[in-house]
């Protein structure tokens, strides 16, 4: 995948989403924030990924449900190595 950033599905009423975005910024991991409340297309993408809650991270082909820092960091490192 040519896209070297993380997609994170969020919503404004989600404290873990805010925490995740802050953490990713501090880790210098580039990400695209897809707010499922602002754009229904993003909600539909989230549902297609099999998720029913936020945050959800898409890193390359890997999808991580919830703010699991170790999984995110590992997937990011693997994605960067490709």
N, CA, C and O atoms as a GROMACS GRO file, in nm:
protein
  328
    1UNK      N    1   0.084  -0.118   0.000
    1UNK     CA    2   0.000   0.000   0.000
    1UNK      C    3   0.088   0.124   0.000
    1UNK      O    4   0.178   0.137   0.084
    2UNK      N    5   0.065   0.212  -0.090
    2UNK     CA    6   0.148   0.332  -0.103
    2UNK      C    7   0.120   0.434   0.006
    2UNK      O    8   0.205   0.517   0.036
    3UNK      N    9   0.003   0.428   0.066
    3UNK     CA   10  -0.036   0.524   0.167
    3UNK      C   11   0.038   0.494   0.298
    3UNK      O   12   0.013   0.392   0.362
    4UNK      N   13   0.128   0.583   0.336
    4UNK     CA   14   0.208   0.560   0.457
    4UNK      C   15   0.154   0.639   0.574
    4UNK      O   16   0.227   0.709   0.644
    5UNK      N   17   0.023   0.626   0.596
    5UNK     CA   18  -0.036   0.687   0.714
    5UNK      C   19  -0.146   0.596   0.767
    5UNK      O   20  -0.191   0.504   0.698
    6UNK      N   21  -0.186   0.624   0.887
    6UNK     CA   22  -0.290   0.546   0.954
    6UNK      C   23  -0.423   0.617   0.933
    6UNK      O   24  -0.431   0.740   0.936
    7UNK      N   25  -0.527   0.539   0.912
    7UNK     CA   26  -0.662   0.593   0.911
    7UNK      C   27  -0.722   0.559   1.047
    7UNK      O   28  -0.719   0.444   1.090
    8UNK      N   29  -0.775   0.660   1.114
    8UNK     CA   30  -0.840   0.637   1.242
    8UNK      C   31  -0.984   0.686   1.232
    8UNK      O   32  -1.010   0.801   1.196
    9UNK      N   33  -1.076   0.598   1.265
    9UNK     CA   34  -1.219   0.630   1.266
    9UNK      C   35  -1.254   0.675   1.407
    9UNK      O   36  -1.230   0.602   1.504
   10UNK      N   37  -1.310   0.796   1.418
   10UNK     CA   38  -1.337   0.855   1.547
   10UNK      C   39  -1.475   0.919   1.549
   10UNK      O   40  -1.547   0.923   1.449
   11UNK      N   41  -1.510   0.970   1.668
   11UNK     CA   42  -1.628   1.054   1.684
   11UNK      C   43  -1.603   1.147   1.802
   11UNK      O   44  -1.526   1.114   1.893
   12UNK      N   45  -1.666   1.264   1.802
   12UNK     CA   46  -1.635   1.366   1.902
   12UNK      C   47  -1.665   1.325   2.046
   12UNK      O   48  -1.602   1.377   2.138
   13UNK      N   49  -1.758   1.234   2.067
   13UNK     CA   50  -1.797   1.196   2.203
   13UNK      C   51  -1.718   1.076   2.256
   13UNK      O   52  -1.763   1.008   2.347
   14UNK      N   53  -1.601   1.051   2.199
   14UNK     CA   54  -1.521   0.932   2.231
   14UNK      C   55  -1.389   0.973   2.297
   14UNK      O   56  -1.295   1.009   2.227
   15UNK      N   57  -1.381   0.968   2.432
   15UNK     CA   58  -1.254   1.004   2.497
   15UNK      C   59  -1.134   0.921   2.450
   15UNK      O   60  -1.026   0.978   2.434
   16UNK      N   61  -1.148   0.789   2.428
   16UNK     CA   62  -1.032   0.714   2.377
   16UNK      C   63  -0.986   0.762   2.240
   16UNK      O   64  -0.868   0.751   2.206
   17UNK      N   65  -1.078   0.815   2.159
   17UNK     CA   66  -1.041   0.869   2.027
   17UNK      C   67  -0.949   0.990   2.044
   17UNK      O   68  -0.847   1.001   1.977
   18UNK      N   69  -0.987   1.080   2.134
   18UNK     CA   70  -0.906   1.198   2.160
   18UNK      C   71  -0.769   1.157   2.212
   18UNK      O   72  -0.666   1.210   2.168
   19UNK      N   73  -0.767   1.062   2.305
   19UNK     CA   74  -0.641   1.013   2.361
   19UNK      C   75  -0.554   0.949   2.253
   19UNK      O   76  -0.433   0.971   2.249
   20UNK      N   77  -0.616   0.872   2.166
   20UNK     CA   78  -0.542   0.805   2.058
   20UNK      C   79  -0.479   0.905   1.962
   20UNK      O   80  -0.363   0.889   1.923
   21UNK      N   81  -0.554   1.008   1.925
   21UNK     CA   82  -0.501   1.108   1.832
   21UNK      C   83  -0.385   1.185   1.896
   21UNK      O   84  -0.286   1.216   1.830
   22UNK      N   85  -0.397   1.215   2.024
   22UNK     CA   86  -0.289   1.283   2.095
   22UNK      C   87  -0.166   1.194   2.100
   22UNK      O   88  -0.055   1.240   2.076
   23UNK      N   89  -0.186   1.067   2.132
   23UNK     CA   90  -0.075   0.971   2.140
   23UNK      C   91  -0.006   0.957   2.005
   23UNK      O   92   0.116   0.958   1.997
   24UNK      N   93  -0.085   0.944   1.898
   24UNK     CA   94  -0.027   0.927   1.766
   24UNK      C   95   0.051   1.050   1.723
   24UNK      O   96   0.157   1.038   1.661
   25UNK      N   97   0.002   1.167   1.756
   25UNK     CA   98   0.075   1.290   1.726
   25UNK      C   99   0.208   1.292   1.801
   25UNK      O  100   0.311   1.326   1.744
   26UNK      N  101   0.204   1.255   1.929
   26UNK     CA  102   0.327   1.250   2.010
   26UNK      C  103   0.425   1.146   1.958
   26UNK      O  104   0.547   1.164   1.970
   27UNK      N  105   0.374   1.037   1.901
   27UNK     CA  106   0.458   0.930   1.846
   27UNK      C  107   0.506   0.963   1.704
   27UNK      O  108   0.584   0.888   1.645
   28UNK      N  109   0.458   1.074   1.651
   28UNK     CA  110   0.491   1.118   1.515
   28UNK      C  111   0.444   1.016   1.410
   28UNK      O  112   0.512   0.992   1.310
   29UNK      N  113   0.327   0.959   1.435
   29UNK     CA  114   0.264   0.868   1.340
   29UNK      C  115   0.160   0.949   1.262
   29UNK      O  116   0.062   0.994   1.321
   30UNK      N  117   0.180   0.968   1.132
   30UNK     CA  118   0.082   1.044   1.054
   30UNK      C  119  -0.050   0.968   1.043
   30UNK      O  120  -0.052   0.847   1.024
   31UNK      N  121  -0.159   1.042   1.054
   31UNK     CA  122  -0.289   0.977   1.046
   31UNK      C  123  -0.391   1.068   0.980
   31UNK      O  124  -0.378   1.190   0.977
   32UNK      N  125  -0.493   1.002   0.928
   32UNK     CA  126  -0.609   1.071   0.872
   32UNK      C  127  -0.726   1.042   0.964
   32UNK      O  128  -0.763   0.927   0.984
   33UNK      N  129  -0.784   1.146   1.020
   33UNK     CA  130  -0.897   1.134   1.111
   33UNK      C  131  -1.026   1.130   1.030
   33UNK      O  132  -1.057   1.225   0.958
   34UNK      N  133  -1.100   1.021   1.042
   34UNK     CA  134  -1.228   1.008   0.973
   34UNK      C  135  -1.340   1.008   1.078
   34UNK      O  136  -1.369   0.905   1.139
   35UNK      N  137  -1.400   1.123   1.096
   35UNK     CA  138  -1.506   1.142   1.195
   35UNK      C  139  -1.636   1.083   1.140
   35UNK      O  140  -1.693   1.135   1.044
   36UNK      N  141  -1.684   0.976   1.203
   36UNK     CA  142  -1.803   0.906   1.155
   36UNK      C  143  -1.930   0.987   1.176
   36UNK      O  144  -2.034   0.954   1.118
   37UNK      N  145  -1.925   1.092   1.259
   37UNK     CA  146  -2.042   1.178   1.281
   37UNK      C  147  -2.052   1.288   1.175
   37UNK      O  148  -2.161   1.338   1.148
   38UNK      N  149  -1.939   1.324   1.116
   38UNK     CA  150  -1.940   1.431   1.017
   38UNK      C  151  -1.968   1.380   0.876
   38UNK      O  152  -2.018   1.455   0.792
   39UNK      N  153  -1.936   1.253   0.850
   39UNK     CA  154  -1.952   1.202   0.715
   39UNK      C  155  -2.003   1.058   0.720
   39UNK      O  156  -1.934   0.969   0.770
   40UNK      N  157  -2.123   1.037   0.671
   40UNK     CA  158  -2.185   0.905   0.674
   40UNK      C  159  -2.103   0.802   0.598
   40UNK      O  160  -2.106   0.683   0.630
   41UNK      N  161  -2.031   0.847   0.497
   41UNK     CA  162  -1.945   0.755   0.420
   41UNK      C  163  -1.844   0.688   0.514
   41UNK      O  164  -1.814   0.570   0.497
   42UNK      N  165  -1.791   0.762   0.611
   42UNK     CA  166  -1.695   0.706   0.704
   42UNK      C  167  -1.762   0.606   0.800
   42UNK      O  168  -1.702   0.505   0.837
   43UNK      N  169  -1.884   0.635   0.838
   43UNK     CA  170  -1.959   0.539   0.921
   43UNK      C  171  -1.978   0.410   0.845
   43UNK      O  172  -1.963   0.301   0.901
   44UNK      N  173  -2.013   0.419   0.718
   44UNK     CA  174  -2.033   0.299   0.636
   44UNK      C  175  -1.902   0.220   0.621
   44UNK      O  176  -1.904   0.097   0.624
   45UNK      N  177  -1.791   0.290   0.606
   45UNK     CA  178  -1.660   0.222   0.600
   45UNK      C  179  -1.633   0.148   0.731
   45UNK      O  180  -1.586   0.034   0.730
   46UNK      N  181  -1.662   0.214   0.842
   46UNK     CA  182  -1.641   0.154   0.974
   46UNK      C  183  -1.721   0.025   0.988
   46UNK      O  184  -1.671  -0.076   1.036
   47UNK      N  185  -1.846   0.030   0.946
   47UNK     CA  186  -1.933  -0.088   0.953
   47UNK      C  187  -1.878  -0.199   0.865
   47UNK      O  188  -1.879  -0.316   0.905
   48UNK      N  189  -1.831  -0.165   0.744
   48UNK     CA  190  -1.773  -0.267   0.654
   48UNK      C  191  -1.649  -0.332   0.715
   48UNK      O  192  -1.619  -0.448   0.686
   49UNK      N  193  -1.578  -0.259   0.798
   49UNK     CA  194  -1.461  -0.316   0.865
   49UNK      C  195  -1.501  -0.412   0.979
   49UNK      O  196  -1.416  -0.480   1.036
   50UNK      N  197  -1.630  -0.415   1.010
   50UNK     CA  198  -1.678  -0.504   1.114
   50UNK      C  199  -1.678  -0.442   1.253
   50UNK      O  200  -1.690  -0.513   1.353
   51UNK      N  201  -1.666  -0.312   1.259
   51UNK     CA  202  -1.660  -0.243   1.388
   51UNK      C  203  -1.795  -0.183   1.425
   51UNK      O  204  -1.876  -0.150   1.338
   52UNK      N  205  -1.817  -0.171   1.555
   52UNK     CA  206  -1.940  -0.108   1.602
   52UNK      C  207  -1.910   0.002   1.704
   52UNK      O  208  -2.002   0.060   1.762
   53UNK      N  209  -1.782   0.029   1.726
   53UNK     CA  210  -1.741   0.134   1.821
   53UNK      C  211  -1.612   0.197   1.772
   53UNK      O  212  -1.542   0.141   1.687
   54UNK      N  213  -1.582   0.314   1.824
   54UNK     CA  214  -1.458   0.384   1.791
   54UNK      C  215  -1.369   0.388   1.914
   54UNK      O  216  -1.419   0.374   2.026
   55UNK      N  217  -1.240   0.406   1.897
   55UNK     CA  218  -1.168   0.426   1.773
   55UNK      C  219  -1.135   0.294   1.704
   55UNK      O  220  -1.126   0.189   1.767
   56UNK      N  221  -1.119   0.303   1.573
   56UNK     CA  222  -1.074   0.191   1.491
   56UNK      C  223  -0.961   0.244   1.404
   56UNK      O  224  -0.970   0.352   1.347
   57UNK      N  225  -0.855   0.164   1.394
   57UNK     CA  226  -0.737   0.203   1.319
   57UNK      C  227  -0.719   0.111   1.200
   57UNK      O  228  -0.731  -0.011   1.212
   58UNK      N  229  -0.691   0.169   1.084
   58UNK     CA  230  -0.657   0.090   0.966
   58UNK      C  231  -0.514   0.129   0.928
   58UNK      O  232  -0.485   0.243   0.893
   59UNK      N  233  -0.428   0.030   0.937
   59UNK     CA  234  -0.286   0.050   0.907
   59UNK      C  235  -0.250  -0.049   0.797
   59UNK      O  236  -0.232  -0.168   0.822
   60UNK      N  237  -0.241   0.001   0.676
   60UNK     CA  238  -0.223  -0.090   0.562
   60UNK      C  239  -0.346  -0.179   0.553
   60UNK      O  240  -0.458  -0.129   0.544
   61UNK      N  241  -0.325  -0.310   0.555
   61UNK     CA  242  -0.435  -0.405   0.548
   61UNK      C  243  -0.484  -0.448   0.686
   61UNK      O  244  -0.582  -0.521   0.696
   62UNK      N  245  -0.417  -0.403   0.790
   62UNK     CA  246  -0.452  -0.444   0.926
   62UNK      C  247  -0.552  -0.348   0.988
   62UNK      O  248  -0.542  -0.226   0.973
   63UNK      N  249  -0.651  -0.405   1.057
   63UNK     CA  250  -0.752  -0.326   1.127
   63UNK      C  251  -0.740  -0.357   1.276
   63UNK      O  252  -0.738  -0.473   1.316
   64UNK      N  253  -0.732  -0.252   1.357
   64UNK     CA  254  -0.721  -0.267   1.501
   64UNK      C  255  -0.839  -0.198   1.564
   64UNK      O  256  -0.862  -0.079   1.544
   65UNK      N  257  -0.916  -0.275   1.641
   65UNK     CA  258  -1.032  -0.222   1.711
   65UNK      C  259  -0.988  -0.176   1.850
   65UNK      O  260  -0.930  -0.253   1.926
   66UNK      N  261  -1.015  -0.051   1.881
   66UNK     CA  262  -0.981   0.002   2.012
   66UNK      C  263  -0.840   0.058   2.016
   66UNK      O  264  -0.759   0.033   1.927
   67UNK      N  265  -0.813   0.134   2.120
   67UNK     CA  266  -0.685   0.203   2.134
   67UNK      C  267  -0.584   0.112   2.204
   67UNK      O  268  -0.561   0.123   2.324
   68UNK      N  269  -0.525   0.022   2.126
   68UNK     CA  270  -0.425  -0.073   2.176
   68UNK      C  271  -0.287  -0.025   2.129
   68UNK      O  272  -0.244  -0.058   2.019
   69UNK      N  273  -0.220   0.052   2.214
   69UNK     CA  274  -0.096   0.118   2.175
   69UNK      C  275   0.009   0.022   2.120
   69UNK      O  276   0.071   0.050   2.018
   70UNK      N  277   0.029  -0.091   2.187
   70UNK     CA  278   0.132  -0.186   2.141
   70UNK      C  279   0.099  -0.242   2.003
   70UNK      O  280   0.188  -0.253   1.918
   71UNK      N  281  -0.027  -0.275   1.980
   71UNK     CA  282  -0.068  -0.328   1.849
   71UNK      C  283  -0.052  -0.222   1.740
   71UNK      O  284  -0.006  -0.251   1.630
   72UNK      N  285  -0.090  -0.100   1.773
   72UNK     CA  286  -0.080   0.009   1.675
   72UNK      C  287   0.066   0.034   1.640
   72UNK      O  288   0.100   0.045   1.522
   73UNK      N  289   0.151   0.044   1.740
   73UNK     CA  290   0.294   0.070   1.718
   73UNK      C  291   0.356  -0.043   1.635
   73UNK      O  292   0.432  -0.017   1.542
   74UNK      N  293   0.324  -0.166   1.668
   74UNK     CA  294   0.377  -0.281   1.595
   74UNK      C  295   0.330  -0.282   1.449
   74UNK      O  296   0.409  -0.303   1.358
   75UNK      N  297   0.200  -0.258   1.429
   75UNK     CA  298   0.146  -0.256   1.293
   75UNK      C  299   0.207  -0.141   1.214
   75UNK      O  300   0.236  -0.156   1.095
   76UNK      N  301   0.227  -0.026   1.278
   76UNK     CA  302   0.288   0.089   1.211
   76UNK      C  303   0.431   0.056   1.170
   76UNK      O  304   0.471   0.086   1.057
   77UNK      N  305   0.507  -0.003   1.260
   77UNK     CA  306   0.645  -0.039   1.228
   77UNK      C  307   0.651  -0.139   1.113
   77UNK      O  308   0.735  -0.127   1.024
   78UNK      N  309   0.562  -0.238   1.114
   78UNK     CA  310   0.556  -0.337   1.005
   78UNK      C  311   0.517  -0.269   0.874
   78UNK      O  312   0.574  -0.300   0.769
   79UNK      N  313   0.422  -0.178   0.880
   79UNK     CA  314   0.374  -0.106   0.762
   79UNK      C  315   0.487  -0.020   0.702
   79UNK      O  316   0.501  -0.013   0.580
   80UNK      N  317   0.564   0.044   0.786
   80UNK     CA  318   0.674   0.129   0.740
   80UNK      C  319   0.785   0.047   0.674
   80UNK      O  320   0.854   0.095   0.584
   81UNK      N  321   0.802  -0.077   0.718
   81UNK     CA  322   0.908  -0.163   0.666
   81UNK      C  323   0.876  -0.214   0.525
   81UNK      O  324   0.965  -0.259   0.454
   82UNK      N  325   0.750  -0.208   0.485
   82UNK     CA  326   0.710  -0.261   0.353
   82UNK      C  327   0.750  -0.167   0.242
   82UNK      O  328   0.725  -0.196   0.125
   0.00000   0.00000   0.00000
